């Protein structure tokens, strides 16, 4: 009887463990903007390199004092699109780029509320700029001939803030960003992790020189 009870307990534990991801699979981060807070859950289990890159910027305070500077609204339906923010072109804050973790490898799609890393013409050039989807954006997923972008988490609270930012007045910009620059940009006041222990890189912070 004792052996049967132990077996049943072990089976129950296994079923419970398989039904939900381990705590370390998701890391929540609070993004405090001048329009309100946004909380995202990063998928450290399925997109570990992209998540680690984002958390390095968070733990170093590299996002603090930057902005959400872009609202890319769909022409056919402006209620949808994505917002983009982060360090912009501030080279003082840049960390080495991680290799792209494409959606066809991670299974994390650009659905509404997804957070994704921005990059230039080189898919492996993501640094400290990110986008948050409003509505599904499958065009950003990997497909034949394009590796797409790395989605690595999703919004768990604050989508009302994201939508409000998407509706901000825009102008200026060039190329793909023409007419999409938020005026004035939304401030990124503070970005902090809510789970786990911060792991600062220990690298210099030249953008803080001269600041109290």
Backbone as a chain_set.jsonl record, in Angstrom:
{"seq": "XXXXXXXXXXXXXXXXXXXXXXXXXXXXXXXXXXXXXXXXXXXXXXXXXXXXXXXXXXXXXXXXXXXXXXXXXXXXXXXXXXXXXXXXXXXXXXXXXXXXXXXXXXXXXXXXXXXXXXXXXXXXXXXXXXXXXXXXXXXXXXXXXXXXXXXXXXXXXXXXXXXXXXXXXXXXXXXXXXXXXXXXXXXXXXXXXXXXXXXXXXXXXXXXXXXX", "coords": {"N": [[0.839, -1.206, 0.0], [1.963, 1.223, 0.849], [3.895, 1.51, -1.144], [2.269, 1.799, -3.389], [0.998, 4.206, -2.795], [3.176, 5.96, -2.889], [3.875, 5.734, -5.561], [1.61, 6.808, -6.793], [1.756, 9.41, -5.859], [4.131, 10.27, -7.047], [3.36, 10.11, -9.741], [1.355, 12.074, -9.811], [2.906, 14.334, -9.279], [4.532, 14.419, -11.578], [2.605, 14.817, -13.589], [1.648, 17.315, -12.852], [3.954, 18.862, -13.125], [4.41, 18.663, -15.874], [2.257, 19.992, -16.85], [2.545, 22.701, -16.521], [4.877, 25.367, -17.194], [8.297, 25.52, -15.949], [9.175, 27.778, -13.252], [11.326, 29.406, -14.075], [11.012, 29.656, -16.776], [9.677, 31.882, -17.635], [10.152, 35.369, -17.429], [9.2, 38.219, -15.856], [8.94, 41.654, -16.743], [8.76, 45.052, -15.906], [7.826, 47.871, -17.682], [8.073, 51.134, -17.341], [6.462, 53.874, -18.488], [5.95, 57.288, -19.624], [3.316, 57.346, -20.205], [2.187, 55.423, -18.686], [2.408, 52.143, -17.01], [3.728, 49.098, -18.433], [3.653, 45.634, -18.435], [5.607, 42.893, -19.29], [5.995, 39.424, -20.135], [8.746, 37.52, -20.509], [9.972, 34.954, -22.628], [12.075, 32.971, -21.531], [12.577, 30.297, -21.752], [11.97, 29.431, -24.418], [13.138, 31.35, -26.046], [15.948, 31.918, -25.285], [18.406, 33.359, -25.768], [17.66, 35.819, -26.864], [16.052, 36.79, -24.807], [17.97, 36.918, -22.732], [19.622, 38.915, -23.767], [17.872, 41.161, -23.765], [17.362, 41.359, -20.999], [19.888, 42.023, -20.078], [20.149, 44.685, -20.871], [18.068, 45.693, -19.315], [18.899, 45.082, -16.632], [21.234, 46.544, -16.448], [20.265, 49.095, -16.535], [20.102, 50.354, -18.955], [17.927, 51.021, -20.542], [16.642, 52.972, -19.119], [15.519, 56.281, -19.087], [15.377, 56.51, -21.818], [13.339, 56.206, -24.768], [10.035, 55.584, -26.194], [9.692, 55.757, -29.454], [8.498, 55.381, -31.92], [5.555, 54.897, -33.846], [4.018, 52.63, -35.672], [1.502, 52.525, -37.615], [-1.115, 50.701, -39.261], [-2.053, 51.478, -42.545], [-4.503, 50.797, -43.633], [-6.022, 50.2, -41.4], [-5.733, 51.992, -38.791], [-5.877, 51.354, -36.075], [-4.33, 49.247, -35.543], [-1.014, 47.773, -35.586], [2.303, 48.471, -34.629], [4.35, 49.514, -31.83], [7.516, 51.07, -31.216], [10.544, 51.178, -29.37], [13.291, 52.061, -27.14], [16.868, 52.176, -27.007], [17.393, 53.624, -29.271], [19.543, 55.3, -31.41], [21.661, 55.586, -29.71], [24.823, 55.1, -29.191], [26.324, 54.831, -26.904], [25.014, 53.153, -25.2], [24.885, 50.626, -26.275], [25.056, 47.064, -26.421], [26.795, 43.965, -27.26], [25.403, 42.225, -30.082], [22.884, 39.631, -30.069], [22.552, 36.35, -31.636], [19.99, 35.947, -34.104], [16.901, 34.595, -33.073], [14.719, 33.013, -34.746], [11.157, 32.991, -35.532], [10.29, 30.566, -36.61], [11.816, 28.762, -35.333], [11.549, 29.178, -32.57], [8.806, 29.195, -32.194], [7.339, 31.293, -31.249], [5.123, 33.591, -32.144], [4.362, 36.671, -33.951], [1.98, 37.752, -32.594], [-0.859, 39.666, -31.4], [0.158, 41.802, -28.814], [2.642, 40.668, -28.531], [6.161, 40.964, -27.801], [9.052, 42.046, -29.461], [12.353, 41.948, -30.882], [13.922, 44.653, -32.515], [15.789, 45.019, -35.588], [18.427, 45.798, -37.953], [19.327, 45.716, -41.447], [20.851, 43.458, -41.291], [19.96, 40.449, -39.942], [21.023, 39.526, -37.56], [21.628, 41.687, -35.975], [20.351, 42.834, -33.793], [19.957, 45.064, -31.014], [19.369, 47.186, -28.539], [16.66, 47.875, -29.044], [13.178, 47.568, -29.272], [9.948, 46.165, -30.157], [6.372, 46.305, -29.749], [3.499, 44.502, -30.423], [0.338, 45.496, -31.761], [-2.455, 44.016, -32.458], [-2.253, 41.216, -34.732], [0.816, 40.593, -36.434], [1.833, 38.988, -38.792], [3.617, 39.338, -40.895], [6.075, 39.862, -39.827], [7.056, 37.504, -38.973], [9.202, 34.608, -39.492], [9.784, 33.455, -42.821], [9.887, 31.837, -46.081], [12.833, 32.924, -47.568], [13.162, 35.054, -45.835], [14.309, 35.73, -42.603], [12.952, 37.05, -40.707], [11.869, 38.519, -37.594], [12.745, 38.451, -34.059], [10.469, 37.43, -31.923], [9.841, 37.368, -28.44], [8.344, 37.253, -26.146], [5.411, 38.416, -24.316], [2.825, 40.855, -23.679], [1.495, 41.169, -20.443], [0.094, 42.881, -18.873], [-1.189, 46.186, -19.296], [-1.855, 46.7, -21.953], [-3.623, 48.646, -22.707], [-2.115, 50.937, -22.399], [-0.169, 50.534, -24.361], [-1.768, 50.665, -26.676], [-2.645, 53.291, -26.469], [-0.263, 54.663, -26.863], [0.265, 53.888, -29.488], [-1.603, 55.429, -30.793], [-0.585, 58.004, -30.76], [0.414, 61.274, -31.976], [2.263, 61.56, -35.002], [5.166, 62.126, -37.101], [7.647, 62.978, -39.545], [10.807, 61.159, -39.849], [12.372, 58.589, -41.913], [12.716, 56.514, -44.857], [11.635, 53.251, -44.05], [10.53, 54.201, -41.721], [9.262, 56.549, -42.255], [7.2, 59.239, -41.483], [6.431, 58.088, -39.083], [7.455, 58.741, -36.597], [7.06, 59.429, -33.224], [5.815, 62.396, -31.853], [5.839, 64.554, -29.182], [8.419, 62.109, -28.318], [7.5, 59.219, -26.333], [8.352, 58.927, -22.971], [10.661, 56.571, -21.626], [10.766, 55.795, -18.54], [11.655, 54.027, -16.539], [12.867, 50.693, -16.501], [12.437, 47.531, -15.285], [13.224, 44.321, -13.911], [10.922, 41.882, -12.672], [11.076, 39.342, -11.782], [13.382, 36.912, -10.555], [16.978, 37.366, -10.053], [18.689, 40.391, -10.57], [21.26, 40.746, -13.038], [23.683, 42.545, -13.646], [25.867, 43.66, -16.295], [28.296, 44.753, -15.674], [29.75, 46.344, -17.29], [31.12, 49.517, -18.526], [29.221, 52.589, -18.112], [28.801, 54.901, -20.029], [26.863, 56.826, -20.704], [25.967, 57.885, -18.387], [27.817, 59.636, -17.42], [28.666, 62.602, -15.846], [26.155, 62.93, -14.885], [24.041, 63.164, -12.033]], "CA": [[0.0, 0.0, 0.0], [2.854, 2.367, 0.91], [4.524, 1.632, -2.46], [1.235, 2.292, -4.291], [0.794, 5.619, -2.49], [4.35, 6.687, -3.375], [3.793, 5.765, -7.022], [0.557, 7.746, -7.159], [2.265, 10.748, -5.569], [5.108, 10.574, -8.085], [2.614, 10.34, -10.973], [0.687, 13.365, -9.681], [3.945, 15.36, -9.411], [4.942, 14.473, -12.981], [1.53, 15.415, -14.36], [1.611, 18.731, -12.502], [5.134, 19.501, -13.703], [4.292, 18.734, -17.324], [1.119, 20.838, -17.219], [2.907, 24.112, -16.458], [6.302, 25.558, -17.382], [9.023, 25.834, -14.724], [9.148, 29.221, -12.984], [12.397, 30.106, -14.775], [10.713, 29.746, -18.207], [9.165, 33.231, -17.901], [10.676, 36.448, -16.584], [8.382, 39.416, -16.049], [9.638, 42.94, -16.715], [7.868, 46.215, -15.905], [8.294, 48.996, -18.482], [7.363, 52.311, -16.858], [6.514, 54.946, -19.481], [5.236, 58.511, -19.244], [1.896, 57.089, -20.458], [1.738, 54.374, -17.785], [3.252, 50.95, -16.986], [3.465, 47.914, -19.256], [4.377, 44.464, -17.917], [5.777, 41.84, -20.288], [6.562, 38.155, -19.688], [9.728, 37.091, -21.505], [10.049, 33.498, -22.716], [13.462, 32.542, -21.392], [12.675, 28.896, -22.148], [11.947, 29.234, -25.876], [14.003, 32.339, -26.701], [16.888, 32.254, -24.2], [19.437, 34.34, -26.127], [16.998, 37.117, -27.016], [15.659, 37.203, -23.46], [19.181, 37.298, -21.998], [20.055, 40.207, -24.296], [16.959, 42.193, -23.259], [17.559, 41.497, -19.557], [21.16, 42.718, -19.846], [19.816, 46.109, -20.954], [17.235, 46.001, -18.156], [19.659, 45.021, -15.383], [22.226, 47.624, -16.478], [19.611, 50.393, -16.573], [20.369, 50.973, -20.251], [16.682, 51.541, -21.095], [16.131, 54.067, -18.3], [15.766, 57.59, -19.657], [15.275, 56.493, -23.284], [11.98, 56.557, -25.193], [9.303, 54.889, -27.249], [9.816, 56.817, -30.449], [7.873, 55.058, -33.21], [4.226, 54.298, -33.934], [3.825, 52.145, -37.043], [0.088, 52.161, -37.754], [-1.525, 50.208, -40.576], [-2.793, 52.478, -43.308], [-5.876, 50.335, -43.839], [-6.719, 50.188, -40.12], [-4.752, 52.586, -37.868], [-5.964, 50.837, -34.702], [-3.385, 48.144, -35.431], [0.355, 48.034, -36.008], [3.209, 48.21, -33.507], [5.145, 50.626, -31.336], [8.929, 50.701, -31.108], [11.307, 52.031, -28.476], [14.568, 51.561, -26.654], [18.019, 53.074, -26.97], [17.504, 54.369, -30.518], [20.886, 55.27, -32.013], [22.617, 55.968, -28.669], [25.899, 54.102, -29.205], [26.888, 54.683, -25.558], [24.251, 52.148, -24.455], [24.796, 49.384, -27.042], [25.746, 45.832, -26.043], [26.942, 43.067, -28.417], [24.138, 41.67, -30.582], [22.701, 38.189, -30.006], [22.089, 35.774, -32.909], [18.534, 35.942, -34.241], [16.128, 33.385, -32.771], [13.537, 33.249, -35.589], [9.886, 32.433, -35.072], [10.114, 29.175, -37.02], [12.591, 27.942, -34.401], [11.029, 29.326, -31.211], [7.361, 29.008, -32.149], [6.712, 32.488, -30.686], [4.705, 34.384, -33.305], [4.068, 38.085, -33.744], [0.565, 37.939, -32.323], [-1.129, 40.9, -30.665], [0.757, 41.81, -27.489], [3.999, 40.114, -28.541], [7.294, 41.874, -27.808], [9.995, 41.54, -30.462], [13.54, 42.784, -31.033], [14.142, 45.302, -33.81], [17.148, 44.889, -36.128], [18.634, 46.438, -39.238], [19.335, 44.827, -42.605], [21.448, 42.203, -40.823], [19.051, 39.886, -38.939], [21.74, 39.269, -36.308], [22.123, 42.975, -35.493], [19.498, 43.403, -32.746], [20.665, 45.58, -29.846], [18.48, 47.559, -27.453], [15.41, 48.446, -29.53], [12.155, 46.526, -29.265], [8.613, 46.529, -30.643], [5.232, 45.612, -29.148], [2.451, 44.384, -31.432], [-1.077, 45.778, -31.522], [-2.974, 43.199, -33.556], [-1.275, 40.256, -35.256], [1.688, 41.075, -37.504], [2.525, 37.806, -39.314], [4.667, 39.721, -41.824], [7.341, 39.926, -39.109], [7.494, 36.129, -38.715], [10.089, 34.006, -40.486], [9.13, 32.849, -43.975], [10.902, 31.564, -47.109], [13.541, 34.096, -48.057], [13.313, 36.065, -44.786], [14.386, 35.16, -41.254], [12.019, 37.784, -39.878], [12.315, 39.133, -36.35], [12.687, 37.547, -32.907], [9.494, 37.64, -30.851], [10.399, 36.64, -27.298], [7.496, 37.374, -24.973], [4.111, 39.02, -24.573], [2.308, 41.768, -22.658], [0.551, 40.567, -19.501], [-0.769, 43.984, -18.426], [-0.825, 47.473, -19.865], [-2.127, 46.846, -23.39], [-4.284, 49.932, -22.908], [-1.028, 51.908, -22.549], [0.414, 50.29, -25.685], [-2.699, 51.191, -27.682], [-2.637, 54.748, -26.366], [0.975, 55.121, -27.499], [0.096, 53.688, -30.925], [-2.44, 56.504, -31.323], [0.068, 59.314, -30.619], [0.713, 62.023, -33.201], [3.553, 61.204, -35.592], [5.635, 62.851, -38.277], [9.09, 62.853, -39.783], [11.359, 59.843, -40.122], [12.76, 58.325, -43.298], [12.643, 55.118, -45.305], [10.513, 52.493, -43.482], [9.965, 54.931, -40.585], [8.761, 57.854, -42.695], [5.908, 59.625, -40.928], [6.069, 57.243, -37.946], [8.157, 59.143, -35.379], [6.151, 60.033, -32.255], [6.202, 63.766, -31.492], [7.181, 64.194, -28.746], [8.519, 60.685, -27.954], [7.032, 58.806, -25.006], [9.528, 58.657, -22.146], [10.866, 55.318, -20.898], [11.265, 56.292, -17.259], [12.37, 52.972, -15.81], [12.551, 49.325, -16.921], [12.988, 46.691, -14.221], [12.729, 42.94, -13.866], [10.091, 41.537, -11.526], [11.385, 37.966, -11.396], [14.789, 36.55, -10.588], [17.979, 38.288, -9.518], [19.357, 41.172, -11.619], [22.638, 40.361, -13.357], [24.312, 43.606, -14.442], [27.036, 43.209, -17.058], [29.524, 45.294, -15.108], [30.424, 47.17, -18.299], [30.995, 50.952, -18.268], [27.968, 53.251, -18.453], [29.233, 56.261, -20.411], [25.747, 57.771, -20.822], [25.698, 58.462, -17.067], [28.892, 60.552, -17.043], [28.234, 63.977, -15.657], [24.814, 62.947, -14.302], [24.021, 62.841, -10.608]], "C": [[0.867, 1.247, 0.0], [3.51, 2.607, -0.438], [3.534, 2.205, -3.473], [1.0, 3.782, -4.073], [1.947, 6.467, -3.038], [4.314, 6.815, -4.889], [2.755, 6.782, -7.491], [1.014, 9.185, -6.939], [3.246, 11.191, -6.642], [4.408, 10.891, -9.404], [1.946, 11.705, -10.947], [1.697, 14.5, -9.861], [4.355, 15.533, -10.87], [3.886, 15.153, -13.844], [1.459, 16.919, -14.107], [2.763, 19.477, -13.152], [4.997, 19.667, -15.203], [3.191, 19.686, -17.767], [1.462, 22.316, -17.22], [4.41, 24.263, -16.59], [6.999, 25.822, -16.059], [9.058, 27.336, -14.51], [10.176, 30.005, -13.796], [12.099, 30.279, -16.264], [10.214, 31.132, -18.588], [9.779, 34.217, -16.919], [9.853, 37.694, -16.878], [9.231, 40.683, -15.895], [8.598, 44.053, -16.76], [8.539, 47.352, -16.677], [7.468, 50.21, -18.075], [7.559, 53.444, -17.861], [5.784, 56.178, -18.943], [3.736, 58.397, -19.51], [1.331, 56.032, -19.522], [2.62, 53.141, -17.881], [2.767, 49.849, -17.929], [4.269, 46.778, -18.647], [4.411, 43.395, -19.003], [6.354, 40.594, -19.621], [7.471, 37.644, -20.798], [9.896, 35.58, -21.45], [11.5, 33.03, -22.727], [13.65, 31.093, -21.817], [12.805, 28.708, -23.645], [12.839, 30.215, -26.635], [15.065, 32.816, -25.705], [17.89, 33.342, -24.547], [18.845, 35.743, -26.264], [16.583, 37.661, -25.663], [16.86, 37.67, -22.662], [19.693, 38.659, -22.457], [19.191, 41.331, -23.73], [17.194, 42.437, -21.771], [18.881, 42.174, -19.223], [20.945, 44.231, -19.909], [18.997, 46.55, -19.742], [18.093, 46.107, -16.901], [20.748, 46.085, -15.309], [21.597, 49.016, -16.403], [19.796, 51.114, -17.897], [19.115, 51.52, -20.933], [16.195, 52.797, -20.361], [16.51, 55.415, -18.917], [15.77, 57.624, -21.179], [13.82, 56.774, -23.67], [11.347, 55.492, -26.069], [9.08, 55.948, -28.315], [9.061, 56.564, -31.749], [6.493, 54.453, -33.037], [3.988, 53.926, -35.394], [2.394, 51.634, -37.179], [-0.197, 51.655, -39.17], [-2.334, 51.281, -41.294], [-4.259, 52.082, -43.462], [-6.698, 50.371, -42.552], [-5.76, 50.681, -39.046], [-4.846, 52.117, -36.424], [-4.943, 49.739, -34.471], [-2.016, 48.542, -35.977], [1.308, 47.635, -34.906], [3.878, 49.512, -33.076], [6.579, 50.15, -31.151], [9.658, 51.687, -30.211], [12.595, 51.388, -28.046], [15.649, 52.613, -26.76], [18.176, 53.907, -28.238], [18.882, 54.207, -31.131], [21.967, 55.661, -31.007], [23.694, 54.896, -28.518], [26.501, 53.882, -27.822], [26.228, 53.552, -24.78], [24.292, 50.756, -25.097], [25.638, 48.263, -26.442], [25.904, 44.957, -27.292], [25.615, 42.407, -28.788], [24.074, 40.156, -30.41], [22.348, 37.65, -31.388], [20.566, 35.74, -32.935], [17.949, 34.584, -33.878], [14.802, 33.525, -33.519], [12.303, 32.507, -35.088], [9.685, 30.979, -35.482], [10.959, 28.225, -36.182], [11.994, 27.989, -32.995], [9.547, 28.992, -31.098], [6.627, 30.192, -31.543], [6.383, 33.436, -31.832], [4.435, 35.843, -32.927], [2.562, 38.306, -33.655], [0.369, 39.226, -31.534], [-0.589, 40.798, -29.242], [2.164, 41.258, -27.435], [5.031, 41.231, -28.48], [8.381, 41.24, -28.662], [11.186, 42.482, -30.541], [13.621, 43.365, -32.435], [15.568, 45.015, -34.27], [17.225, 45.597, -37.47], [18.611, 45.425, -40.366], [19.978, 43.483, -42.282], [20.557, 41.626, -39.731], [19.701, 39.641, -37.581], [22.248, 40.555, -35.66], [21.25, 43.614, -34.414], [20.347, 43.906, -31.584], [19.655, 45.889, -28.749], [17.233, 48.284, -27.908], [14.388, 47.324, -29.71], [10.833, 47.076, -29.756], [7.558, 45.73, -29.884], [4.074, 45.673, -30.139], [1.085, 44.818, -30.906], [-1.819, 45.152, -32.696], [-1.869, 42.267, -34.041], [-0.482, 40.879, -36.405], [2.491, 39.912, -38.082], [3.633, 38.132, -40.302], [6.035, 39.815, -41.167], [7.879, 38.541, -38.751], [8.46, 35.653, -39.799], [9.268, 33.374, -41.603], [10.193, 32.586, -45.027], [11.529, 32.853, -47.641], [13.739, 35.195, -47.031], [13.316, 35.393, -43.419], [13.491, 35.913, -40.28], [12.662, 38.403, -38.65], [12.106, 38.16, -35.199], [11.66, 38.023, -31.892], [9.958, 36.814, -29.66], [9.579, 36.786, -26.019], [6.189, 38.051, -25.332], [3.705, 39.91, -23.401], [1.327, 41.018, -21.757], [-0.324, 41.622, -18.825], [-0.261, 45.274, -19.057], [-1.051, 47.593, -21.358], [-2.878, 48.138, -23.687], [-3.25, 51.042, -23.093], [-0.401, 51.782, -23.935], [-0.468, 50.895, -26.773], [-2.743, 52.72, -27.665], [-1.399, 55.329, -27.044], [0.876, 54.978, -29.015], [-0.675, 54.843, -31.554], [-1.827, 57.889, -31.231], [0.322, 59.96, -31.977], [2.125, 61.686, -33.691], [3.891, 62.127, -36.759], [7.057, 62.383, -38.573], [9.521, 61.405, -40.032], [11.721, 59.687, -41.588], [12.706, 56.835, -43.58], [11.435, 54.429, -44.663], [9.833, 53.231, -42.345], [9.364, 56.27, -40.985], [7.351, 58.112, -42.142], [5.508, 58.891, -39.663], [6.733, 57.648, -36.627], [7.207, 59.904, -34.455], [6.693, 61.396, -31.831], [5.297, 64.319, -30.402], [7.228, 62.709, -28.368], [7.981, 60.433, -26.551], [8.252, 58.403, -24.181], [9.501, 57.242, -21.57], [11.55, 55.705, -19.585], [12.143, 55.255, -16.566], [11.921, 51.622, -16.345], [13.22, 48.39, -15.929], [12.402, 45.285, -14.27], [11.95, 42.713, -12.58], [10.38, 40.146, -11.01], [12.889, 37.726, -11.465], [15.685, 37.651, -10.041], [18.639, 39.061, -10.65], [20.812, 40.736, -11.79], [23.269, 41.434, -14.242], [25.568, 43.093, -15.139], [28.34, 43.67, -16.432], [30.303, 46.165, -16.087], [30.238, 48.652, -17.987], [29.647, 51.496, -18.749], [28.255, 54.7, -18.845], [28.106, 57.263, -20.511], [25.428, 58.437, -19.484], [26.758, 59.479, -16.65], [28.368, 61.984, -16.954], [26.842, 64.098, -15.062], [24.888, 62.563, -12.844], [23.071, 61.682, -10.353]], "O": [[0.593, 2.208, -0.719], [3.674, 3.754, -0.852], [3.915, 3.01, -4.323], [0.825, 4.536, -5.03], [1.728, 7.55, -3.581], [4.67, 7.855, -5.444], [2.979, 7.519, -8.451], [0.7, 10.072, -7.734], [3.21, 12.334, -7.096], [4.799, 11.821, -10.11], [1.963, 12.422, -11.948], [1.399, 15.505, -10.508], [4.508, 16.658, -11.346], [4.21, 15.959, -14.716], [1.238, 17.701, -15.031], [2.589, 20.58, -13.669], [5.414, 20.684, -15.757], [3.178, 20.139, -18.912], [0.76, 23.112, -17.844], [5.156, 23.388, -16.15], [6.362, 26.304, -15.122], [8.98, 28.098, -15.473], [9.922, 31.151, -14.167], [12.844, 30.972, -16.958], [10.318, 31.521, -19.752], [9.908, 33.931, -15.729], [9.813, 38.167, -18.014], [10.112, 40.764, -15.04], [7.662, 44.003, -17.559], [9.665, 47.746, -16.372], [6.292, 50.305, -18.424], [8.677, 53.918, -18.063], [5.089, 56.107, -17.93], [2.967, 59.258, -19.085], [0.13, 55.763, -19.549], [3.497, 53.083, -18.743], [1.572, 49.695, -18.181], [5.456, 46.947, -18.37], [3.377, 43.036, -19.565], [7.112, 40.695, -18.656], [7.009, 37.368, -21.905], [9.955, 34.992, -20.37], [12.073, 32.735, -23.776], [14.751, 30.696, -22.201], [13.638, 27.929, -24.107], [13.251, 29.928, -27.759], [15.078, 33.987, -25.325], [18.199, 34.177, -23.697], [19.448, 36.728, -25.837], [16.74, 38.852, -25.393], [16.795, 38.696, -21.986], [20.145, 39.464, -21.643], [19.717, 42.343, -23.267], [17.223, 43.584, -21.327], [18.989, 42.834, -18.19], [21.496, 44.972, -19.095], [19.202, 47.64, -19.208], [18.025, 47.106, -16.184], [21.143, 46.487, -14.214], [22.306, 50.007, -16.227], [19.664, 52.336, -17.967], [19.214, 52.384, -21.804], [15.431, 53.588, -20.914], [17.675, 55.659, -19.23], [16.124, 58.641, -21.775], [13.135, 57.513, -22.963], [12.025, 54.62, -26.612], [8.36, 56.921, -28.094], [8.992, 57.452, -32.599], [6.288, 53.594, -32.18], [3.784, 54.794, -36.243], [2.106, 50.47, -36.898], [0.399, 52.117, -40.143], [-3.204, 51.914, -40.696], [-5.147, 52.934, -43.424], [-7.915, 50.548, -42.593], [-5.044, 49.878, -38.447], [-3.977, 52.45, -35.619], [-4.71, 49.339, -33.33], [-1.881, 49.511, -36.725], [1.147, 46.574, -34.304], [3.962, 50.474, -33.84], [6.822, 48.96, -30.952], [9.419, 52.893, -30.282], [12.957, 50.31, -28.517], [15.381, 53.806, -26.618], [19.011, 54.81, -28.277], [19.337, 53.083, -31.346], [23.073, 56.029, -31.404], [23.504, 53.909, -27.809], [27.128, 52.849, -27.586], [26.799, 53.044, -23.815], [23.781, 49.801, -24.513], [26.772, 48.476, -26.015], [25.215, 45.184, -28.286], [24.808, 42.075, -27.919], [25.08, 39.468, -30.582], [21.887, 38.412, -32.238], [19.928, 35.527, -31.905], [18.443, 33.548, -34.322], [13.855, 34.099, -32.982], [12.393, 31.54, -34.332], [8.992, 30.232, -34.792], [10.829, 27.008, -36.309], [11.935, 26.97, -32.307], [9.08, 28.56, -30.044], [5.415, 30.119, -31.337], [7.288, 34.022, -32.426], [4.299, 36.19, -31.753], [1.955, 38.95, -34.51], [1.339, 39.81, -31.05], [-0.85, 39.818, -28.545], [2.825, 41.362, -26.402], [4.82, 42.311, -29.031], [8.604, 40.032, -28.592], [11.049, 43.68, -30.295], [13.416, 42.659, -33.422], [16.456, 44.794, -33.446], [16.201, 45.954, -38.052], [17.953, 44.39, -40.261], [19.681, 42.48, -42.932], [20.406, 42.251, -38.682], [19.01, 39.557, -36.566], [23.199, 40.519, -34.879], [21.386, 44.807, -34.141], [21.331, 43.271, -31.204], [19.139, 44.979, -28.101], [16.781, 49.213, -27.239], [14.709, 46.261, -30.241], [10.614, 48.287, -29.775], [7.819, 44.616, -29.431], [3.713, 46.742, -30.629], [0.726, 44.543, -29.761], [-1.812, 45.694, -33.801], [-0.689, 42.508, -33.786], [-1.033, 41.598, -37.239], [3.705, 39.848, -37.886], [4.509, 37.299, -40.535], [7.052, 39.845, -41.86], [9.01, 38.41, -38.284], [8.522, 36.228, -40.885], [8.192, 32.826, -41.363], [11.314, 33.073, -44.883], [10.828, 33.754, -48.104], [14.417, 36.182, -47.317], [12.438, 34.587, -43.111], [13.289, 35.467, -39.151], [13.839, 38.763, -38.659], [11.386, 37.171, -35.333], [11.941, 38.915, -31.091], [10.42, 35.686, -29.833], [10.065, 36.478, -24.931], [5.885, 38.242, -26.509], [4.181, 39.738, -22.278], [0.438, 40.319, -22.243], [-1.37, 41.292, -18.265], [0.932, 45.432, -19.316], [-0.5, 48.497, -21.986], [-2.783, 48.671, -24.793], [-3.479, 51.981, -23.856], [-0.135, 52.782, -24.602], [0.028, 51.559, -27.683], [-2.863, 53.361, -28.709], [-1.475, 56.357, -27.715], [1.347, 55.845, -29.751], [-0.435, 55.2, -32.707], [-2.481, 58.868, -31.589], [0.43, 59.275, -32.995], [3.055, 61.546, -32.897], [3.029, 62.806, -37.318], [7.583, 61.49, -37.908], [8.708, 60.548, -40.378], [11.412, 60.552, -42.408], [12.657, 56.01, -42.668], [10.326, 54.959, -44.72], [8.682, 52.936, -42.023], [8.992, 57.055, -40.113], [6.44, 57.302, -42.318], [4.377, 59.037, -39.2], [6.577, 56.943, -35.63], [6.617, 60.907, -34.856], [7.869, 61.536, -31.496], [4.11, 64.539, -30.646], [6.182, 62.109, -28.122], [8.003, 61.317, -25.693], [9.087, 57.626, -24.642], [8.469, 56.77, -21.091], [12.762, 55.913, -19.539], [13.228, 55.566, -16.075], [10.737, 51.421, -16.614], [14.436, 48.445, -15.748], [11.239, 45.09, -14.623], [12.272, 43.276, -11.534], [9.966, 39.802, -9.903], [13.578, 38.271, -12.327], [15.221, 38.713, -9.626], [19.11, 38.448, -11.608], [21.497, 40.404, -10.823], [23.378, 41.251, -15.455], [26.248, 42.201, -14.632], [29.381, 43.046, -16.637], [31.381, 46.664, -15.764], [29.309, 49.019, -17.267], [29.022, 50.948, -19.657], [27.981, 55.62, -18.073], [28.36, 58.463, -20.411], [24.707, 59.433, -19.442], [26.605, 60.125, -15.613], [27.718, 62.491, -17.869], [26.38, 65.199, -14.765], [25.705, 61.728, -12.457], [22.911, 61.255, -9.21]]}, "num_chains": 1, "name": "protein.A"}
